[in-house]
Amino acid sequence: MSELRRAQAPDGSPHWLWVASGVFRDLSEAGIADDLAEVAQLLADPVALRATIEAAPQAPASTWPLLCPGRPGKALCLGKNFAAHAREMGAEPPSELVFFAKSPDVLIGPDQPVQIPTWLESRVDPEAEVVLLLGQDLDHATEAEAEAAIVALTLGNDITARGQQAADKERAWPWLRSKNLATFGCLGPAWVPWGECQDWRDRRLEGLVDGKVMQEAWLADMIWQPVPALVELSRWTPLRAGDIVYLGTPAGISAIKPGQQLEVRLPGLGSLRNPVEARHQN
């Protein structure tokens, strides 16, 4: 198993690290910019990727703190993509793709705190998810084009101001603000190449709060699998290399509060952990 990490070097700078068989190779030292679109395009080109890995020096980076694995151009999210979650939200599973956007500016990486504003009068829920990375542009894509564009997977947590979301739905307003408070999108710990995830439908996604499993589902239970989802998304908006897609959350949502610890885990993708804290107004 190999993975692509973004980590903080001792001098404070971000570095892309290729990790395989316990060996860390510093792709940043081989000339890769700190740009997710460039990294995604590299993952889409096996020949260039292999040459870059071979040119990258080894680094004693096993203890470097993990960072958010890049800043996407767009972060799109699939809504109600597990039937049981749709029903716990009081709706039938949708017959059409439901999606919304998260601002890339709200995304945080592993071990960074989810900050709940003290002024927010809303229940806040975590939503455990798998996230895919695109390595090619898509516009009205075919299934073959969509399949070829997926280059890696990681984990995500779509933090949601649930009470605010419900209030805005009643007004027929969009979900934008309930999904886009600062720190309300967790991402990581690292990108695992798509070629190493072909059995991913047989894996079980879990969302935990303080070590207790609150959400769980087999990925095969997704209503919209990644390829048809990308085909449909690309009908509505152009997708670019470096964009990411949160693939939806299982049933079991519950409220969280400062002082708790969130975790998302999936075999082969590791574990994404984030503490929860209060954010006081200045």
Contacts in CASP RR format, 6 or more apart in sequence:
PFRMAT RR
TARGET T0000
AUTHOR 0000-0000-0000
METHOD contacts of the structure
MODEL  1
MSELRRAQAPDGSPHWLWVASGVFRDLSEAGIADDLAEVAQLLADPVALR
ATIEAAPQAPASTWPLLCPGRPGKALCLGKNFAAHAREMGAEPPSELVFF
AKSPDVLIGPDQPVQIPTWLESRVDPEAEVVLLLGQDLDHATEAEAEAAI
VALTLGNDITARGQQAADKERAWPWLRSKNLATFGCLGPAWVPWGECQDW
RDRRLEGLVDGKVMQEAWLADMIWQPVPALVELSRWTPLRAGDIVYLGTP
AGISAIKPGQQLEVRLPGLGSLRNPVEARHQN
1 20 0 8 1.000
1 192 0 8 1.000
1 196 0 8 1.000
1 268 0 8 1.000
2 18 0 8 1.000
2 19 0 8 1.000
2 20 0 8 1.000
2 192 0 8 1.000
2 193 0 8 1.000
2 196 0 8 1.000
3 18 0 8 1.000
3 19 0 8 1.000
3 20 0 8 1.000
3 190 0 8 1.000
3 191 0 8 1.000
3 192 0 8 1.000
3 193 0 8 1.000
4 16 0 8 1.000
4 17 0 8 1.000
4 18 0 8 1.000
4 19 0 8 1.000
4 27 0 8 1.000
4 39 0 8 1.000
4 43 0 8 1.000
4 69 0 8 1.000
4 152 0 8 1.000
4 190 0 8 1.000
4 191 0 8 1.000
4 192 0 8 1.000
4 193 0 8 1.000
5 16 0 8 1.000
5 17 0 8 1.000
5 19 0 8 1.000
5 66 0 8 1.000
5 69 0 8 1.000
5 189 0 8 1.000
5 190 0 8 1.000
5 191 0 8 1.000
6 14 0 8 1.000
6 15 0 8 1.000
6 16 0 8 1.000
6 17 0 8 1.000
6 34 0 8 1.000
6 66 0 8 1.000
6 67 0 8 1.000
6 68 0 8 1.000
6 69 0 8 1.000
6 70 0 8 1.000
6 190 0 8 1.000
7 14 0 8 1.000
7 15 0 8 1.000
7 17 0 8 1.000
7 61 0 8 1.000
7 64 0 8 1.000
7 65 0 8 1.000
7 66 0 8 1.000
7 67 0 8 1.000
8 14 0 8 1.000
8 15 0 8 1.000
8 64 0 8 1.000
8 65 0 8 1.000
8 66 0 8 1.000
8 67 0 8 1.000
9 15 0 8 1.000
9 61 0 8 1.000
9 64 0 8 1.000
10 64 0 8 1.000
13 28 0 8 1.000
14 28 0 8 1.000
14 34 0 8 1.000
14 67 0 8 1.000
15 26 0 8 1.000
15 27 0 8 1.000
15 28 0 8 1.000
15 29 0 8 1.000
15 59 0 8 1.000
15 61 0 8 1.000
15 64 0 8 1.000
16 26 0 8 1.000
16 27 0 8 1.000
16 28 0 8 1.000
16 32 0 8 1.000
16 34 0 8 1.000
16 39 0 8 1.000
17 24 0 8 1.000
17 25 0 8 1.000
17 26 0 8 1.000
17 27 0 8 1.000
17 59 0 8 1.000
17 61 0 8 1.000
17 64 0 8 1.000
18 24 0 8 1.000
18 25 0 8 1.000
18 27 0 8 1.000
18 53 0 8 1.000
18 56 0 8 1.000
19 25 0 8 1.000
19 190 0 8 1.000
22 62 0 8 1.000
23 58 0 8 1.000
24 58 0 8 1.000
24 59 0 8 1.000
24 60 0 8 1.000
24 61 0 8 1.000
24 62 0 8 1.000
25 53 0 8 1.000
25 56 0 8 1.000
25 57 0 8 1.000
25 58 0 8 1.000
25 59 0 8 1.000
26 56 0 8 1.000
26 57 0 8 1.000
26 58 0 8 1.000
26 59 0 8 1.000
26 61 0 8 1.000
27 39 0 8 1.000
27 52 0 8 1.000
27 53 0 8 1.000
27 56 0 8 1.000
28 34 0 8 1.000
29 56 0 8 1.000
29 57 0 8 1.000
29 59 0 8 1.000
30 52 0 8 1.000
30 53 0 8 1.000
30 55 0 8 1.000
30 56 0 8 1.000
30 57 0 8 1.000
31 52 0 8 1.000
32 38 0 8 1.000
32 39 0 8 1.000
32 42 0 8 1.000
32 52 0 8 1.000
34 70 0 8 1.000
36 69 0 8 1.000
36 70 0 8 1.000
36 71 0 8 1.000
36 72 0 8 1.000
36 73 0 8 1.000
36 133 0 8 1.000
36 242 0 8 1.000
37 73 0 8 1.000
37 240 0 8 1.000
37 241 0 8 1.000
37 242 0 8 1.000
39 70 0 8 1.000
39 191 0 8 1.000
39 242 0 8 1.000
40 133 0 8 1.000
40 134 0 8 1.000
40 135 0 8 1.000
40 151 0 8 1.000
40 152 0 8 1.000
40 241 0 8 1.000
40 242 0 8 1.000
41 135 0 8 1.000
41 136 0 8 1.000
41 241 0 8 1.000
41 242 0 8 1.000
42 48 0 8 1.000
42 49 0 8 1.000
42 52 0 8 1.000
43 49 0 8 1.000
43 133 0 8 1.000
43 135 0 8 1.000
43 151 0 8 1.000
43 152 0 8 1.000
43 191 0 8 1.000
43 193 0 8 1.000
44 135 0 8 1.000
44 136 0 8 1.000
44 148 0 8 1.000
44 149 0 8 1.000
44 151 0 8 1.000
44 241 0 8 1.000
65 111 0 8 1.000
66 109 0 8 1.000
66 110 0 8 1.000
66 111 0 8 1.000
66 188 0 8 1.000
66 189 0 8 1.000
66 190 0 8 1.000
67 109 0 8 1.000
67 110 0 8 1.000
68 107 0 8 1.000
68 108 0 8 1.000
68 109 0 8 1.000
68 110 0 8 1.000
68 112 0 8 1.000
68 187 0 8 1.000
68 188 0 8 1.000
69 109 0 8 1.000
69 154 0 8 1.000
69 187 0 8 1.000
69 188 0 8 1.000
69 189 0 8 1.000
69 190 0 8 1.000
69 191 0 8 1.000
70 187 0 8 1.000
71 104 0 8 1.000
71 107 0 8 1.000
72 104 0 8 1.000
72 107 0 8 1.000
72 133 0 8 1.000
72 242 0 8 1.000
72 243 0 8 1.000
72 244 0 8 1.000
73 104 0 8 1.000
73 240 0 8 1.000
73 242 0 8 1.000
73 243 0 8 1.000
74 101 0 8 1.000
74 104 0 8 1.000
74 237 0 8 1.000
74 239 0 8 1.000
74 240 0 8 1.000
74 243 0 8 1.000
74 244 0 8 1.000
75 101 0 8 1.000
75 102 0 8 1.000
75 103 0 8 1.000
75 104 0 8 1.000
75 107 0 8 1.000
75 243 0 8 1.000
75 244 0 8 1.000
75 245 0 8 1.000
75 246 0 8 1.000
76 99 0 8 1.000
76 100 0 8 1.000
76 101 0 8 1.000
76 102 0 8 1.000
76 233 0 8 1.000
76 237 0 8 1.000
76 243 0 8 1.000
76 244 0 8 1.000
76 245 0 8 1.000
76 246 0 8 1.000
77 99 0 8 1.000
77 100 0 8 1.000
77 101 0 8 1.000
77 102 0 8 1.000
77 129 0 8 1.000
77 158 0 8 1.000
77 179 0 8 1.000
77 245 0 8 1.000
77 246 0 8 1.000
77 248 0 8 1.000
78 97 0 8 1.000
78 98 0 8 1.000
78 99 0 8 1.000
78 224 0 8 1.000
78 229 0 8 1.000
78 245 0 8 1.000
78 246 0 8 1.000
78 247 0 8 1.000
78 248 0 8 1.000
79 94 0 8 1.000
79 98 0 8 1.000
79 99 0 8 1.000
79 100 0 8 1.000
79 248 0 8 1.000
79 249 0 8 1.000
80 86 0 8 1.000
80 89 0 8 1.000
80 91 0 8 1.000
80 93 0 8 1.000
80 94 0 8 1.000
80 98 0 8 1.000
80 223 0 8 1.000
80 248 0 8 1.000
81 98 0 8 1.000
81 222 0 8 1.000
81 223 0 8 1.000
81 224 0 8 1.000
81 229 0 8 1.000
81 247 0 8 1.000
81 248 0 8 1.000
81 249 0 8 1.000
82 217 0 8 1.000
82 221 0 8 1.000
82 222 0 8 1.000
82 223 0 8 1.000
82 248 0 8 1.000
82 249 0 8 1.000
82 250 0 8 1.000
82 251 0 8 1.000
83 93 0 8 1.000
83 221 0 8 1.000
83 223 0 8 1.000
84 217 0 8 1.000
84 221 0 8 1.000
84 250 0 8 1.000
84 251 0 8 1.000
85 248 0 8 1.000
85 249 0 8 1.000
85 250 0 8 1.000
85 251 0 8 1.000
85 252 0 8 1.000
85 253 0 8 1.000
86 92 0 8 1.000
86 93 0 8 1.000
86 94 0 8 1.000
87 93 0 8 1.000
87 251 0 8 1.000
88 251 0 8 1.000
88 252 0 8 1.000
88 253 0 8 1.000
93 223 0 8 1.000
94 223 0 8 1.000
97 224 0 8 1.000
97 229 0 8 1.000
97 232 0 8 1.000
97 233 0 8 1.000
99 233 0 8 1.000
99 236 0 8 1.000
100 174 0 8 1.000
100 175 0 8 1.000
100 176 0 8 1.000
100 179 0 8 1.000
101 176 0 8 1.000
102 158 0 8 1.000
102 179 0 8 1.000
102 180 0 8 1.000
102 184 0 8 1.000
102 185 0 8 1.000
102 246 0 8 1.000
103 180 0 8 1.000
105 182 0 8 1.000
106 180 0 8 1.000
106 181 0 8 1.000
106 182 0 8 1.000
106 183 0 8 1.000
106 184 0 8 1.000
106 185 0 8 1.000
107 185 0 8 1.000
107 186 0 8 1.000
107 187 0 8 1.000
108 114 0 8 1.000
108 183 0 8 1.000
108 185 0 8 1.000
108 186 0 8 1.000
108 187 0 8 1.000
108 274 0 8 1.000
109 186 0 8 1.000
109 187 0 8 1.000
109 188 0 8 1.000
109 189 0 8 1.000
109 272 0 8 1.000
109 274 0 8 1.000
110 186 0 8 1.000
110 188 0 8 1.000
110 189 0 8 1.000
110 272 0 8 1.000
110 273 0 8 1.000
110 274 0 8 1.000
111 273 0 8 1.000
111 274 0 8 1.000
111 275 0 8 1.000
112 183 0 8 1.000
112 186 0 8 1.000
112 274 0 8 1.000
113 183 0 8 1.000
113 274 0 8 1.000
113 275 0 8 1.000
113 276 0 8 1.000
113 277 0 8 1.000
114 126 0 8 1.000
114 157 0 8 1.000
114 159 0 8 1.000
114 183 0 8 1.000
114 184 0 8 1.000
114 185 0 8 1.000
114 186 0 8 1.000
114 256 0 8 1.000
114 262 0 8 1.000
114 274 0 8 1.000
114 275 0 8 1.000
114 276 0 8 1.000
114 277 0 8 1.000
115 182 0 8 1.000
115 183 0 8 1.000
115 277 0 8 1.000
115 278 0 8 1.000
115 279 0 8 1.000
116 124 0 8 1.000
116 256 0 8 1.000
116 257 0 8 1.000
116 258 0 8 1.000
116 276 0 8 1.000
116 277 0 8 1.000
116 278 0 8 1.000
116 279 0 8 1.000
117 181 0 8 1.000
117 278 0 8 1.000
117 279 0 8 1.000
117 281 0 8 1.000
118 278 0 8 1.000
118 279 0 8 1.000
118 280 0 8 1.000
118 281 0 8 1.000
119 281 0 8 1.000
120 161 0 8 1.000
120 164 0 8 1.000
120 181 0 8 1.000
122 161 0 8 1.000
122 162 0 8 1.000
122 163 0 8 1.000
122 164 0 8 1.000
122 167 0 8 1.000
122 178 0 8 1.000
123 161 0 8 1.000
123 162 0 8 1.000
123 163 0 8 1.000
123 255 0 8 1.000
124 159 0 8 1.000
124 160 0 8 1.000
124 161 0 8 1.000
124 162 0 8 1.000
124 255 0 8 1.000
124 256 0 8 1.000
124 257 0 8 1.000
125 159 0 8 1.000
125 160 0 8 1.000
125 162 0 8 1.000
125 253 0 8 1.000
125 254 0 8 1.000
125 255 0 8 1.000
125 256 0 8 1.000
126 157 0 8 1.000
126 158 0 8 1.000
126 159 0 8 1.000
126 160 0 8 1.000
126 207 0 8 1.000
126 209 0 8 1.000
126 253 0 8 1.000
126 256 0 8 1.000
126 262 0 8 1.000
126 264 0 8 1.000
127 157 0 8 1.000
127 158 0 8 1.000
127 159 0 8 1.000
127 160 0 8 1.000
127 215 0 8 1.000
127 248 0 8 1.000
127 249 0 8 1.000
127 253 0 8 1.000
128 155 0 8 1.000
128 156 0 8 1.000
128 157 0 8 1.000
128 205 0 8 1.000
128 206 0 8 1.000
128 207 0 8 1.000
128 208 0 8 1.000
128 215 0 8 1.000
128 249 0 8 1.000
128 250 0 8 1.000
128 264 0 8 1.000
129 155 0 8 1.000
129 156 0 8 1.000
129 157 0 8 1.000
129 158 0 8 1.000
129 205 0 8 1.000
129 246 0 8 1.000
129 247 0 8 1.000
129 248 0 8 1.000
129 249 0 8 1.000
129 264 0 8 1.000
130 153 0 8 1.000
130 154 0 8 1.000
130 155 0 8 1.000
130 156 0 8 1.000
130 200 0 8 1.000
130 205 0 8 1.000
130 219 0 8 1.000
130 246 0 8 1.000
130 247 0 8 1.000
130 248 0 8 1.000
130 266 0 8 1.000
130 269 0 8 1.000
131 153 0 8 1.000
131 154 0 8 1.000
131 155 0 8 1.000
131 156 0 8 1.000
131 187 0 8 1.000
131 188 0 8 1.000
131 244 0 8 1.000
131 245 0 8 1.000
131 246 0 8 1.000
131 247 0 8 1.000
132 150 0 8 1.000
132 152 0 8 1.000
132 153 0 8 1.000
132 194 0 8 1.000
132 226 0 8 1.000
132 244 0 8 1.000
132 245 0 8 1.000
132 247 0 8 1.000
133 150 0 8 1.000
133 151 0 8 1.000
133 152 0 8 1.000
133 153 0 8 1.000
133 154 0 8 1.000
133 191 0 8 1.000
133 242 0 8 1.000
133 243 0 8 1.000
133 244 0 8 1.000
134 149 0 8 1.000
134 150 0 8 1.000
134 151 0 8 1.000
134 230 0 8 1.000
134 239 0 8 1.000
134 240 0 8 1.000
134 241 0 8 1.000
134 242 0 8 1.000
134 243 0 8 1.000
134 244 0 8 1.000
134 245 0 8 1.000
135 149 0 8 1.000
135 150 0 8 1.000
135 151 0 8 1.000
135 241 0 8 1.000
135 242 0 8 1.000
136 145 0 8 1.000
136 148 0 8 1.000
136 149 0 8 1.000
136 241 0 8 1.000
137 149 0 8 1.000
137 238 0 8 1.000
137 239 0 8 1.000
137 240 0 8 1.000
137 241 0 8 1.000
138 145 0 8 1.000
138 146 0 8 1.000
138 149 0 8 1.000
138 230 0 8 1.000
138 233 0 8 1.000
138 234 0 8 1.000
138 238 0 8 1.000
138 239 0 8 1.000
139 234 0 8 1.000
139 238 0 8 1.000
139 239 0 8 1.000
140 234 0 8 1.000
140 235 0 8 1.000
141 149 0 8 1.000
141 230 0 8 1.000
141 231 0 8 1.000
141 234 0 8 1.000
141 239 0 8 1.000
142 231 0 8 1.000
143 227 0 8 1.000
143 228 0 8 1.000
143 231 0 8 1.000
146 226 0 8 1.000
146 227 0 8 1.000
146 228 0 8 1.000
146 230 0 8 1.000
146 231 0 8 1.000
146 234 0 8 1.000
147 227 0 8 1.000
149 230 0 8 1.000
149 239 0 8 1.000
149 241 0 8 1.000
150 194 0 8 1.000
150 226 0 8 1.000
150 227 0 8 1.000
150 230 0 8 1.000
151 191 0 8 1.000
151 193 0 8 1.000
151 194 0 8 1.000
152 191 0 8 1.000
152 192 0 8 1.000
152 193 0 8 1.000
152 194 0 8 1.000
153 191 0 8 1.000
153 192 0 8 1.000
153 194 0 8 1.000
153 197 0 8 1.000
153 200 0 8 1.000
153 269 0 8 1.000
154 187 0 8 1.000
154 188 0 8 1.000
154 189 0 8 1.000
154 190 0 8 1.000
154 191 0 8 1.000
154 192 0 8 1.000
154 269 0 8 1.000
154 272 0 8 1.000
155 187 0 8 1.000
155 188 0 8 1.000
155 189 0 8 1.000
155 264 0 8 1.000
155 265 0 8 1.000
155 266 0 8 1.000
155 269 0 8 1.000
155 270 0 8 1.000
155 271 0 8 1.000
155 272 0 8 1.000
156 185 0 8 1.000
156 186 0 8 1.000
156 187 0 8 1.000
156 188 0 8 1.000
156 246 0 8 1.000
156 264 0 8 1.000
156 272 0 8 1.000
157 185 0 8 1.000
157 186 0 8 1.000
157 262 0 8 1.000
157 264 0 8 1.000
157 272 0 8 1.000
157 274 0 8 1.000
158 179 0 8 1.000
158 184 0 8 1.000
158 185 0 8 1.000
158 246 0 8 1.000
158 248 0 8 1.000
158 249 0 8 1.000
159 181 0 8 1.000
159 183 0 8 1.000
159 184 0 8 1.000
159 185 0 8 1.000
159 186 0 8 1.000
160 178 0 8 1.000
160 179 0 8 1.000
160 184 0 8 1.000
161 177 0 8 1.000
161 178 0 8 1.000
161 179 0 8 1.000
161 181 0 8 1.000
161 184 0 8 1.000
162 178 0 8 1.000
162 253 0 8 1.000
162 255 0 8 1.000
163 178 0 8 1.000
164 177 0 8 1.000
164 178 0 8 1.000
165 175 0 8 1.000
165 178 0 8 1.000
165 179 0 8 1.000
168 174 0 8 1.000
168 175 0 8 1.000
168 177 0 8 1.000
168 178 0 8 1.000
169 175 0 8 1.000
182 279 0 8 1.000
183 279 0 8 1.000
186 262 0 8 1.000
186 264 0 8 1.000
186 272 0 8 1.000
186 274 0 8 1.000
187 244 0 8 1.000
187 272 0 8 1.000
188 272 0 8 1.000
189 270 0 8 1.000
189 271 0 8 1.000
189 272 0 8 1.000
192 268 0 8 1.000
192 269 0 8 1.000
197 268 0 8 1.000
197 269 0 8 1.000
200 219 0 8 1.000
201 218 0 8 1.000
201 219 0 8 1.000
201 220 0 8 1.000
201 225 0 8 1.000
202 218 0 8 1.000
202 219 0 8 1.000
202 220 0 8 1.000
203 218 0 8 1.000
203 219 0 8 1.000
203 266 0 8 1.000
203 267 0 8 1.000
203 268 0 8 1.000
204 216 0 8 1.000
204 217 0 8 1.000
204 218 0 8 1.000
204 219 0 8 1.000
204 266 0 8 1.000
204 267 0 8 1.000
205 215 0 8 1.000
205 216 0 8 1.000
205 217 0 8 1.000
205 218 0 8 1.000
205 219 0 8 1.000
205 250 0 8 1.000
205 264 0 8 1.000
205 265 0 8 1.000
205 266 0 8 1.000
206 213 0 8 1.000
206 215 0 8 1.000
206 216 0 8 1.000
206 263 0 8 1.000
206 264 0 8 1.000
206 265 0 8 1.000
206 266 0 8 1.000
207 213 0 8 1.000
207 214 0 8 1.000
207 215 0 8 1.000
207 216 0 8 1.000
207 250 0 8 1.000
207 262 0 8 1.000
207 263 0 8 1.000
207 264 0 8 1.000
207 265 0 8 1.000
208 214 0 8 1.000
208 262 0 8 1.000
208 263 0 8 1.000
208 264 0 8 1.000
208 265 0 8 1.000
209 254 0 8 1.000
209 256 0 8 1.000
209 260 0 8 1.000
209 261 0 8 1.000
209 262 0 8 1.000
209 263 0 8 1.000
210 260 0 8 1.000
210 261 0 8 1.000
211 261 0 8 1.000
211 263 0 8 1.000
214 252 0 8 1.000
214 253 0 8 1.000
214 254 0 8 1.000
215 249 0 8 1.000
215 250 0 8 1.000
215 251 0 8 1.000
215 252 0 8 1.000
215 253 0 8 1.000
216 250 0 8 1.000
217 250 0 8 1.000
217 251 0 8 1.000
219 266 0 8 1.000
221 250 0 8 1.000
222 247 0 8 1.000
222 248 0 8 1.000
224 232 0 8 1.000
224 247 0 8 1.000
226 245 0 8 1.000
226 247 0 8 1.000
229 245 0 8 1.000
229 247 0 8 1.000
230 239 0 8 1.000
230 245 0 8 1.000
233 239 0 8 1.000
233 245 0 8 1.000
256 262 0 8 1.000
256 276 0 8 1.000
257 276 0 8 1.000
258 276 0 8 1.000
258 277 0 8 1.000
258 278 0 8 1.000
259 275 0 8 1.000
259 276 0 8 1.000
259 277 0 8 1.000
260 275 0 8 1.000
260 276 0 8 1.000
261 273 0 8 1.000
261 274 0 8 1.000
261 275 0 8 1.000
261 276 0 8 1.000
262 273 0 8 1.000
262 274 0 8 1.000
262 275 0 8 1.000
262 276 0 8 1.000
263 271 0 8 1.000
263 272 0 8 1.000
263 273 0 8 1.000
263 274 0 8 1.000
264 271 0 8 1.000
264 272 0 8 1.000
265 271 0 8 1.000
265 272 0 8 1.000
END
